Amino acid sequence: MADLAADIELESLTPTHWTAIGLAAVTAAVHLILGLSFLPHWMGGAFLVATAGFLLGIWLVLADRRRRLVYLAGIPYTGAQIVLWYLLNEPTGIADVTAAGAVDKVAQLLLIGVLVVLLAREDRNP
C-alpha cells in the first residue's frame, strides 16, 4: 500500500486552498460526529459516506491530484448535502436548525463559494 503522507504536495497550495481544506474539514467533522451518533440507523451510514467524500476531496487537493476535477465535483457534491439536509429536516424557521446544522451549512455554503473561486482561477491559469 502506498504511503499516503508521501503523496502530499504543499508547495502549490494557496491561502484559498487552505480555506477550502479547512471548510471541508469542518463539514467532514460534523458528518463524522453525526454519523457515529446515528449508527446503526441508515442515516449514520449516510453521514459517514459524506465524511469519506469530504476527506477524499481534501486528500486529492493535498496530493495535487486532479484538483480542477475536485473543485468541479465538489460544488454539486456540497450543494447536494445542503439540499438533502433541507429535504430531510424540513426546517420552517431558525429554531429548527441545530448548532451542528448551522455550523455545517455555513461551512458548506462558504466551501461552495471558495470552490467556485478555485475553479475560476484554474480555468484562467491552466
CNS distance restraints for C-alpha pairs under 8 A (distance, minus, plus):
assign (resid   3 and name CA) (resid   7 and name CA) 7.00 0.50 0.50
assign (resid   4 and name CA) (resid   8 and name CA) 7.19 0.50 0.50
assign (resid   7 and name CA) (resid  63 and name CA) 5.27 0.50 0.50
assign (resid   8 and name CA) (resid  59 and name CA) 7.90 0.50 0.50
assign (resid   8 and name CA) (resid  62 and name CA) 5.36 0.50 0.50
assign (resid   8 and name CA) (resid  63 and name CA) 4.33 0.50 0.50
assign (resid   8 and name CA) (resid  64 and name CA) 7.48 0.50 0.50
assign (resid   9 and name CA) (resid  62 and name CA) 5.87 0.50 0.50
assign (resid   9 and name CA) (resid  63 and name CA) 5.18 0.50 0.50
assign (resid   9 and name CA) (resid  64 and name CA) 6.25 0.50 0.50
assign (resid  10 and name CA) (resid  62 and name CA) 6.48 0.50 0.50
assign (resid  10 and name CA) (resid  63 and name CA) 7.83 0.50 0.50
assign (resid  13 and name CA) (resid  17 and name CA) 5.65 0.50 0.50
assign (resid  13 and name CA) (resid  18 and name CA) 6.98 0.50 0.50
assign (resid  13 and name CA) (resid  62 and name CA) 7.80 0.50 0.50
assign (resid  14 and name CA) (resid  18 and name CA) 6.47 0.50 0.50
assign (resid  15 and name CA) (resid  19 and name CA) 6.12 0.50 0.50
assign (resid  16 and name CA) (resid  20 and name CA) 6.33 0.50 0.50
assign (resid  16 and name CA) (resid 114 and name CA) 6.96 0.50 0.50
assign (resid  16 and name CA) (resid 118 and name CA) 7.27 0.50 0.50
assign (resid  17 and name CA) (resid  21 and name CA) 6.15 0.50 0.50
assign (resid  17 and name CA) (resid  61 and name CA) 7.98 0.50 0.50
assign (resid  17 and name CA) (resid 118 and name CA) 7.47 0.50 0.50
assign (resid  18 and name CA) (resid  22 and name CA) 6.00 0.50 0.50
assign (resid  19 and name CA) (resid  23 and name CA) 6.18 0.50 0.50
assign (resid  19 and name CA) (resid 114 and name CA) 7.50 0.50 0.50
assign (resid  20 and name CA) (resid  24 and name CA) 6.02 0.50 0.50
assign (resid  20 and name CA) (resid 111 and name CA) 5.73 0.50 0.50
assign (resid  20 and name CA) (resid 114 and name CA) 6.05 0.50 0.50
assign (resid  20 and name CA) (resid 115 and name CA) 6.90 0.50 0.50
assign (resid  21 and name CA) (resid  25 and name CA) 6.02 0.50 0.50
assign (resid  21 and name CA) (resid  58 and name CA) 5.81 0.50 0.50
assign (resid  22 and name CA) (resid  26 and name CA) 6.24 0.50 0.50
assign (resid  23 and name CA) (resid  27 and name CA) 6.42 0.50 0.50
assign (resid  23 and name CA) (resid 107 and name CA) 5.39 0.50 0.50
assign (resid  23 and name CA) (resid 108 and name CA) 7.05 0.50 0.50
assign (resid  23 and name CA) (resid 110 and name CA) 7.38 0.50 0.50
assign (resid  23 and name CA) (resid 111 and name CA) 5.79 0.50 0.50
assign (resid  24 and name CA) (resid  28 and name CA) 5.99 0.50 0.50
assign (resid  24 and name CA) (resid  54 and name CA) 5.87 0.50 0.50
assign (resid  24 and name CA) (resid  55 and name CA) 7.53 0.50 0.50
assign (resid  24 and name CA) (resid  58 and name CA) 7.00 0.50 0.50
assign (resid  24 and name CA) (resid 107 and name CA) 7.49 0.50 0.50
assign (resid  24 and name CA) (resid 108 and name CA) 7.50 0.50 0.50
assign (resid  24 and name CA) (resid 111 and name CA) 6.80 0.50 0.50
assign (resid  25 and name CA) (resid  29 and name CA) 6.02 0.50 0.50
assign (resid  25 and name CA) (resid  54 and name CA) 7.20 0.50 0.50
assign (resid  25 and name CA) (resid  55 and name CA) 7.17 0.50 0.50
assign (resid  25 and name CA) (resid  58 and name CA) 7.65 0.50 0.50
assign (resid  26 and name CA) (resid  30 and name CA) 6.30 0.50 0.50
assign (resid  26 and name CA) (resid 104 and name CA) 7.11 0.50 0.50
assign (resid  26 and name CA) (resid 107 and name CA) 6.85 0.50 0.50
assign (resid  27 and name CA) (resid  31 and name CA) 6.13 0.50 0.50
assign (resid  27 and name CA) (resid  51 and name CA) 7.65 0.50 0.50
assign (resid  27 and name CA) (resid  54 and name CA) 7.56 0.50 0.50
assign (resid  27 and name CA) (resid 104 and name CA) 5.29 0.50 0.50
assign (resid  27 and name CA) (resid 107 and name CA) 6.44 0.50 0.50
assign (resid  27 and name CA) (resid 108 and name CA) 6.78 0.50 0.50
assign (resid  28 and name CA) (resid  32 and name CA) 6.04 0.50 0.50
assign (resid  28 and name CA) (resid  50 and name CA) 7.26 0.50 0.50
assign (resid  28 and name CA) (resid  51 and name CA) 4.58 0.50 0.50
assign (resid  28 and name CA) (resid  52 and name CA) 7.56 0.50 0.50
assign (resid  28 and name CA) (resid  54 and name CA) 5.68 0.50 0.50
assign (resid  28 and name CA) (resid  55 and name CA) 6.62 0.50 0.50
assign (resid  29 and name CA) (resid  33 and name CA) 6.17 0.50 0.50
assign (resid  29 and name CA) (resid  51 and name CA) 7.20 0.50 0.50
assign (resid  30 and name CA) (resid  34 and name CA) 6.15 0.50 0.50
assign (resid  30 and name CA) (resid 100 and name CA) 6.66 0.50 0.50
assign (resid  30 and name CA) (resid 104 and name CA) 6.50 0.50 0.50
assign (resid  31 and name CA) (resid  35 and name CA) 5.70 0.50 0.50
assign (resid  31 and name CA) (resid  47 and name CA) 5.13 0.50 0.50
assign (resid  31 and name CA) (resid  48 and name CA) 6.42 0.50 0.50
assign (resid  31 and name CA) (resid  50 and name CA) 6.66 0.50 0.50
assign (resid  31 and name CA) (resid  51 and name CA) 5.45 0.50 0.50
assign (resid  32 and name CA) (resid  36 and name CA) 6.13 0.50 0.50
assign (resid  32 and name CA) (resid  47 and name CA) 6.54 0.50 0.50
assign (resid  32 and name CA) (resid  48 and name CA) 5.74 0.50 0.50
assign (resid  32 and name CA) (resid  51 and name CA) 5.74 0.50 0.50
assign (resid  33 and name CA) (resid  37 and name CA) 6.24 0.50 0.50
assign (resid  34 and name CA) (resid  38 and name CA) 6.10 0.50 0.50
assign (resid  34 and name CA) (resid  44 and name CA) 6.88 0.50 0.50
assign (resid  34 and name CA) (resid  47 and name CA) 6.62 0.50 0.50
assign (resid  35 and name CA) (resid  39 and name CA) 6.35 0.50 0.50
assign (resid  35 and name CA) (resid  43 and name CA) 6.93 0.50 0.50
assign (resid  35 and name CA) (resid  44 and name CA) 3.94 0.50 0.50
assign (resid  35 and name CA) (resid  45 and name CA) 6.28 0.50 0.50
assign (resid  35 and name CA) (resid  46 and name CA) 7.18 0.50 0.50
assign (resid  35 and name CA) (resid  47 and name CA) 4.56 0.50 0.50
assign (resid  35 and name CA) (resid  48 and name CA) 5.21 0.50 0.50
assign (resid  36 and name CA) (resid  44 and name CA) 6.03 0.50 0.50
assign (resid  36 and name CA) (resid  48 and name CA) 7.60 0.50 0.50
assign (resid  37 and name CA) (resid  44 and name CA) 6.92 0.50 0.50
assign (resid  38 and name CA) (resid  42 and name CA) 7.79 0.50 0.50
assign (resid  38 and name CA) (resid  43 and name CA) 6.17 0.50 0.50
assign (resid  38 and name CA) (resid  44 and name CA) 4.33 0.50 0.50
assign (resid  39 and name CA) (resid  43 and name CA) 7.28 0.50 0.50
assign (resid  39 and name CA) (resid  44 and name CA) 4.52 0.50 0.50
assign (resid  39 and name CA) (resid  45 and name CA) 6.88 0.50 0.50
assign (resid  40 and name CA) (resid  44 and name CA) 6.27 0.50 0.50
assign (resid  40 and name CA) (resid  45 and name CA) 7.57 0.50 0.50
assign (resid  41 and name CA) (resid  45 and name CA) 7.24 0.50 0.50
assign (resid  42 and name CA) (resid  46 and name CA) 6.39 0.50 0.50
assign (resid  43 and name CA) (resid  47 and name CA) 6.12 0.50 0.50
assign (resid  44 and name CA) (resid  48 and name CA) 6.27 0.50 0.50
assign (resid  45 and name CA) (resid  49 and name CA) 6.18 0.50 0.50
assign (resid  46 and name CA) (resid  50 and name CA) 6.32 0.50 0.50
assign (resid  47 and name CA) (resid  51 and name CA) 6.20 0.50 0.50
assign (resid  48 and name CA) (resid  52 and name CA) 6.23 0.50 0.50
assign (resid  49 and name CA) (resid  53 and name CA) 6.32 0.50 0.50
assign (resid  50 and name CA) (resid  54 and name CA) 6.43 0.50 0.50
assign (resid  51 and name CA) (resid  55 and name CA) 6.20 0.50 0.50
assign (resid  52 and name CA) (resid  56 and name CA) 5.96 0.50 0.50
assign (resid  53 and name CA) (resid  57 and name CA) 6.25 0.50 0.50
assign (resid  54 and name CA) (resid  58 and name CA) 6.29 0.50 0.50
assign (resid  55 and name CA) (resid  59 and name CA) 6.22 0.50 0.50
assign (resid  56 and name CA) (resid  60 and name CA) 6.10 0.50 0.50
assign (resid  57 and name CA) (resid  61 and name CA) 6.27 0.50 0.50
assign (resid  57 and name CA) (resid  70 and name CA) 6.25 0.50 0.50
assign (resid  57 and name CA) (resid  74 and name CA) 7.49 0.50 0.50
assign (resid  58 and name CA) (resid  62 and name CA) 6.16 0.50 0.50
assign (resid  59 and name CA) (resid  63 and name CA) 5.95 0.50 0.50
assign (resid  60 and name CA) (resid  64 and name CA) 5.98 0.50 0.50
assign (resid  60 and name CA) (resid  65 and name CA) 5.01 0.50 0.50
assign (resid  60 and name CA) (resid  66 and name CA) 7.12 0.50 0.50
assign (resid  60 and name CA) (resid  67 and name CA) 6.84 0.50 0.50
assign (resid  60 and name CA) (resid  70 and name CA) 7.28 0.50 0.50
assign (resid  61 and name CA) (resid  65 and name CA) 6.14 0.50 0.50
assign (resid  61 and name CA) (resid  66 and name CA) 7.64 0.50 0.50
assign (resid  61 and name CA) (resid  67 and name CA) 5.55 0.50 0.50
assign (resid  61 and name CA) (resid  70 and name CA) 7.30 0.50 0.50
assign (resid  66 and name CA) (resid  70 and name CA) 6.35 0.50 0.50
assign (resid  67 and name CA) (resid  71 and name CA) 6.24 0.50 0.50
assign (resid  68 and name CA) (resid  72 and name CA) 6.13 0.50 0.50
assign (resid  68 and name CA) (resid 119 and name CA) 6.16 0.50 0.50
assign (resid  68 and name CA) (resid 122 and name CA) 6.56 0.50 0.50
assign (resid  69 and name CA) (resid  73 and name CA) 5.92 0.50 0.50
assign (resid  70 and name CA) (resid  74 and name CA) 5.63 0.50 0.50
assign (resid  71 and name CA) (resid  75 and name CA) 6.37 0.50 0.50
assign (resid  71 and name CA) (resid 115 and name CA) 5.32 0.50 0.50
assign (resid  71 and name CA) (resid 116 and name CA) 7.27 0.50 0.50
assign (resid  71 and name CA) (resid 118 and name CA) 6.94 0.50 0.50
assign (resid  71 and name CA) (resid 119 and name CA) 5.89 0.50 0.50
assign (resid  72 and name CA) (resid  76 and name CA) 7.66 0.50 0.50
assign (resid  72 and name CA) (resid 115 and name CA) 7.66 0.50 0.50
assign (resid  72 and name CA) (resid 119 and name CA) 6.83 0.50 0.50
assign (resid  73 and name CA) (resid  77 and name CA) 6.14 0.50 0.50
assign (resid  74 and name CA) (resid  78 and name CA) 5.82 0.50 0.50
assign (resid  74 and name CA) (resid 112 and name CA) 7.53 0.50 0.50
assign (resid  74 and name CA) (resid 115 and name CA) 7.19 0.50 0.50
assign (resid  75 and name CA) (resid  79 and name CA) 6.06 0.50 0.50
assign (resid  75 and name CA) (resid 112 and name CA) 5.34 0.50 0.50
assign (resid  75 and name CA) (resid 115 and name CA) 6.49 0.50 0.50
assign (resid  75 and name CA) (resid 116 and name CA) 7.35 0.50 0.50
assign (resid  76 and name CA) (resid  80 and name CA) 5.82 0.50 0.50
assign (resid  77 and name CA) (resid  81 and name CA) 6.56 0.50 0.50
assign (resid  78 and name CA) (resid  82 and name CA) 6.70 0.50 0.50
assign (resid  78 and name CA) (resid 108 and name CA) 6.21 0.50 0.50
assign (resid  78 and name CA) (resid 111 and name CA) 7.77 0.50 0.50
assign (resid  78 and name CA) (resid 112 and name CA) 6.74 0.50 0.50
assign (resid  79 and name CA) (resid  83 and name CA) 6.38 0.50 0.50
assign (resid  79 and name CA) (resid 108 and name CA) 7.58 0.50 0.50
assign (resid  79 and name CA) (resid 109 and name CA) 7.82 0.50 0.50
assign (resid  79 and name CA) (resid 112 and name CA) 7.28 0.50 0.50
assign (resid  80 and name CA) (resid  84 and name CA) 5.95 0.50 0.50
assign (resid  81 and name CA) (resid  85 and name CA) 6.06 0.50 0.50
assign (resid  82 and name CA) (resid  86 and name CA) 6.27 0.50 0.50
assign (resid  82 and name CA) (resid 105 and name CA) 6.61 0.50 0.50
assign (resid  82 and name CA) (resid 108 and name CA) 7.46 0.50 0.50
assign (resid  83 and name CA) (resid  87 and name CA) 6.18 0.50 0.50
assign (resid  84 and name CA) (resid  88 and name CA) 6.00 0.50 0.50
assign (resid  85 and name CA) (resid  89 and name CA) 5.90 0.50 0.50
assign (resid  85 and name CA) (resid  90 and name CA) 7.96 0.50 0.50
assign (resid  86 and name CA) (resid  90 and name CA) 5.30 0.50 0.50
assign (resid  86 and name CA) (resid  91 and name CA) 6.73 0.50 0.50
assign (resid  91 and name CA) (resid  96 and name CA) 5.18 0.50 0.50
assign (resid  91 and name CA) (resid  97 and name CA) 6.73 0.50 0.50
assign (resid  92 and name CA) (resid  96 and name CA) 6.54 0.50 0.50
assign (resid  93 and name CA) (resid  97 and name CA) 7.43 0.50 0.50
assign (resid  97 and name CA) (resid 101 and name CA) 5.90 0.50 0.50
assign (resid  97 and name CA) (resid 102 and name CA) 6.24 0.50 0.50
assign (resid  98 and name CA) (resid 102 and name CA) 6.12 0.50 0.50
assign (resid  99 and name CA) (resid 103 and name CA) 6.18 0.50 0.50
assign (resid 100 and name CA) (resid 104 and name CA) 6.00 0.50 0.50
assign (resid 101 and name CA) (resid 105 and name CA) 5.96 0.50 0.50
assign (resid 102 and name CA) (resid 106 and name CA) 6.04 0.50 0.50
assign (resid 103 and name CA) (resid 107 and name CA) 6.09 0.50 0.50
assign (resid 104 and name CA) (resid 108 and name CA) 6.05 0.50 0.50
assign (resid 105 and name CA) (resid 109 and name CA) 6.06 0.50 0.50
assign (resid 106 and name CA) (resid 110 and name CA) 6.15 0.50 0.50
assign (resid 107 and name CA) (resid 111 and name CA) 5.94 0.50 0.50
assign (resid 108 and name CA) (resid 112 and name CA) 6.20 0.50 0.50
assign (resid 109 and name CA) (resid 113 and name CA) 6.50 0.50 0.50
assign (resid 110 and name CA) (resid 114 and name CA) 6.22 0.50 0.50
assign (resid 111 and name CA) (resid 115 and name CA) 6.01 0.50 0.50
assign (resid 112 and name CA) (resid 116 and name CA) 6.22 0.50 0.50
assign (resid 113 and name CA) (resid 117 and name CA) 6.42 0.50 0.50
assign (resid 114 and name CA) (resid 118 and name CA) 6.20 0.50 0.50
assign (resid 115 and name CA) (resid 119 and name CA) 6.00 0.50 0.50
assign (resid 116 and name CA) (resid 120 and name CA) 6.11 0.50 0.50
assign (resid 117 and name CA) (resid 121 and name CA) 6.19 0.50 0.50
assign (resid 118 and name CA) (resid 122 and name CA) 6.09 0.50 0.50
assign (resid 119 and name CA) (resid 123 and name CA) 6.17 0.50 0.50
assign (resid 120 and name CA) (resid 124 and name CA) 6.26 0.50 0.50
assign (resid 121 and name CA) (resid 125 and name CA) 6.06 0.50 0.50
assign (resid 122 and name CA) (resid 126 and name CA) 5.51 0.50 0.50
